């Protein structure tokens, strides 16, 4: 019988935590601008420990955990995607100029 005072951690919550940490580590490997990367992931770096330390007293629902995870992933991986979009946008502009 489970103790009702200690909430259990669901598999979905553990999977979300693992996905967030993996993307956070991946995005931190040799970013082009470390300061920009740090500012992009600062909300994740501050919220993740807060959620982990308060999990016993204020457990999040599975739905909320699943909704927060993509947001954290977009914040952590978003800087790399933004750099890629700018790069390909410039290539596209150069190609259009070359065709004129």
LUMGU-81316 format. One record per residue (C-alpha): chain; x, y, z; residue in one letter. Coordinates in steps of 0.02 Angstrom, whole numbers, plus 32768, in hexadecimal, padded with zeros to 4 digits. Example, Ala and Ser with C-alpha at 12.3 -4.5 7.8 and 13.67 -1.06 7.14 Angstrom:
  kette     X     Y     Z  rest
      A  8267  7F1F  8186     A
      A  82AC  7FCB  8165     S
//
This chain:
  kette     X     Y     Z  rest
      A  8000  8000  8000     X
      A  8043  80AB  7FD1     X
      A  8059  8136  804C     X
      A  7FE0  81C2  801B     X
      A  8051  824A  8062     X
      A  80DB  8227  7FE3     X
      A  80A4  8241  7F2F     X
      A  80E8  81C9  7EAF     X
      A  8141  8202  7E14     X
      A  80EF  81C4  7D75     X
      A  814D  817C  7CE2     X
      A  8113  820F  7C79     X
      A  8161  8289  7CF4     X
      A  8205  822A  7CF1     X
      A  8203  8223  7C33     X
      A  81E1  82DE  7C2B     X
      A  8270  82FF  7CA4     X
      A  82E6  8291  7C3F     X
      A  82B5  82E4  7B9A     X
      A  82CD  8392  7BE3     X
      A  8377  8369  7C2D     X
      A  83B3  8314  7B8D     X
      A  8382  83AA  7B22     X
      A  83CE  8420  7BA2     X
      A  8474  83C4  7B9C     X
      A  846E  83B6  7ADE     X
      A  844D  8470  7AC9     X
      A  84DA  849B  7B41     X
      A  855F  8440  7ADE     X
      A  85C6  84C6  7A85     X
      A  8540  854B  7A67     X
      A  8575  85D8  79F4     X
      A  8551  865C  7A78     X
      A  855B  861C  7B29     X
      A  850C  86B9  7B74     X
      A  8475  86B0  7AFF     X
      A  8463  85F7  7B22     X
      A  8468  8618  7BDD     X
      A  83E1  869E  7BD1     X
      A  8374  862B  7B67     X
      A  8380  8599  7BE1     X
      A  837B  8600  7C81     X
      A  82BF  85E4  7C99     X
      A  82DA  8528  7C8A     X
      A  8372  852C  7CFD     X
      A  830D  8589  7D81     X
      A  8268  852C  7D6F     X
      A  82AB  847B  7D67     X
      A  82FB  847A  7E15     X
      A  8264  84D5  7E5B     X
      A  81EF  844E  7E17     X
      A  8261  83C2  7E54     X
      A  8277  8407  7F04     X
      A  81BE  842A  7F1C     X
      A  817C  838A  7ECB     X
      A  8150  8334  7F6F     X
      A  80EE  83C5  7FB2     X
      A  80A4  8405  7F0E     X
      A  80A3  8379  7E8D     X
      A  8073  83AD  7DDF     X
      A  7FF0  8350  7D7D     X
      A  8026  82E5  7CEC     X
      A  7FCE  835B  7C74     X
      A  802B  83F2  7CB6     X
      A  80D1  8395  7CB2     X
      A  80B3  8361  7BFD     X
      A  8084  8414  7BCE     X
      A  811B  8463  7C25     X
      A  8197  83EC  7BD1     X
      A  8183  8428  7B1D     X
      A  818F  84DB  7B5A     X
      A  8233  84B4  7BB1     X
      A  8272  8458  7B17     X
      A  8246  84EB  7AA6     X
      A  82A3  8561  7B1B     X
      A  833E  84F3  7B20     X
      A  8343  84BE  7A6A     X
      A  82F7  855D  7A27     X
      A  8399  85BE  7A1F     X
      A  83E6  853F  79AA     X
      A  834A  853F  793E     X
      A  8349  85FD  7938     X
      A  83FE  8600  78FC     X
      A  83D3  857F  7877     X
      A  833D  85E3  783C     X
      A  83A5  8681  782C     X
      A  842C  8622  77CD     X
      A  83B2  85D5  7751     X
      A  8355  8679  773F     X
      A  83F6  86CF  770C     X
      A  841D  8643  7692     X
      A  836F  8655  7648     X
      A  8385  8712  7635     X
      A  842D  86FB  75E0     X
      A  83E3  867C  7569     X
      A  8357  86F4  753A     X
      A  83D3  8780  751B     X
      A  843D  870C  74B0     X
      A  83A5  86DE  7446     X
      A  837D  8794  741E     X
//
